[in-house]
Amino acid sequence: MDDKVEENNITEPVLKLKQVFRTHNELLESLAAYEAYHKQKFVTGRSQTYEKLNLKSIKDPVITYHRLIKKCKYGDQRKSEASGKRSGRTLKRNCESFIKFEGKGGRFYVVTELNLEHTNHEGYEAF
């Protein structure tokens, strides 16, 4: 991927709106490089695979997801439904950082939305 910023001989991977990924592996490699550089981990949120959608208009998709959402691992803290009998700890901090990818015709991914500003977990590293 040639979308990188070089500063002090360190190459920073860049993720941007409307960025195209031709394969699922290309997307995963770019995301892994971004995560490693920024020391932040993204996990898969609510996503839809082509296999589960069973779209007749898409024949033999070369990518896996129709819609792929990656969220910061410190995101989405849910209200507890526990009775309080056990102690519960969570890493969730309601971080709003996310990246949404959309599969186009089963052939490639496009970044359709993103928020790369991490909140509520300053000083926490995911690695």
N, C-alpha and C positions, 0 to 999 in steps of 0.2 A: 504494500500500500504506500503510495507516495504522498499522502496527506499527513505530513509531519512538520513540526516546528523545531528548528535547531537553535539551541541556546546554550552557550558555554560547552560546546562539543557534546551535549546530551540531546538526543533526539526525542521529542515529545510526540507520542501518537495523538492524532486529532480525530475526534468524532464530530460530525457536523450534519445539519439538516440537509436532506436530499442526497446524502452520500449513498452511493450504490455499492452493493456487495454482490458479486457474481455467483458465489457459492456459499453454502452454510459454513464450510471450513474457513473461508476468507473472513467471514463475519466473526467467527469464534476467535480466530487468531488476532484480528484487530482489537476485539474487545479484551482479550487476555493481555495484549501489550498495553492497552490503555489502563487496565486495572493494575498491572504490575508497576507502571510508571507512577501512577497517582496513589498507589497503596490503598485502593478502595475496591471492594468486591461487589459485583452485581449478581443477583439471582433471578431466575426465571419467574415472572409473575403470571397472571392469567394470559394464556396464549392459546392459539388454535393451530393444530396441524392440518395439512391438506388431507392426510389420511382420515382423520376424524370428521372433517367437513364433508368428505365424499362428493366433491363438486364434479359434476359430469363435464363441465366445460373445460376443466383442467386435465389434460391427458399427460400422464407420466411427469409429474413435477420433478425438477432437479434440485429443488430446495425443500426443506422439511416443513417450515411454518408458513401459514397464510398470514398470521399476525403473531409477532413475538414481542413480548414486553420484558425488559430487564430492569429490575429495581435494585436500589442500594440494599445491601443485606441488613442495614440498620433502619429500614423503612417500615411502614404500616404496622404500628402498634395497635393491637385490638383491645377492646374493653374485655376484661377478664370475666369469664362466666364461672369461675371456680368458687367452691364453697369456702375456701380458706383453710382447708385441712392440711394442705401441703404448701411448703414455701415455693413460690414461683418466681423464677428469674428469667429475664429475657434480654436479648441484645437489641431488641427493637427500640428505636428512638424517634420514630415518625420522620425519618429523613425523606425528603420529597424528590430526591434525585432518581431519574428514570430515563430509559431510552426505548422508544417504540420503533419497531421495524415492521414493514409491511411487505409481504410477498407479492410480486407483480407477475401475474400469469403463471405462477409456478416456476419462473425462470431466474429471478434475482430478487434481492431485498433492497428496500429503500428506507432510510431513516426518515420517519414522518413526524416525529415529535421527540424532543429531548429537553431535559433539565439536568445539567451537570453540576448544579450548585448543591453541595452536601450541607445539610443543616442538622442541628441538634446532636452531633457527635464529634465535635471538634476535639482533636487529639487522639481519637480512636483510629487505629489502623486495622484494616481487614486482613492483613497478612501476618 
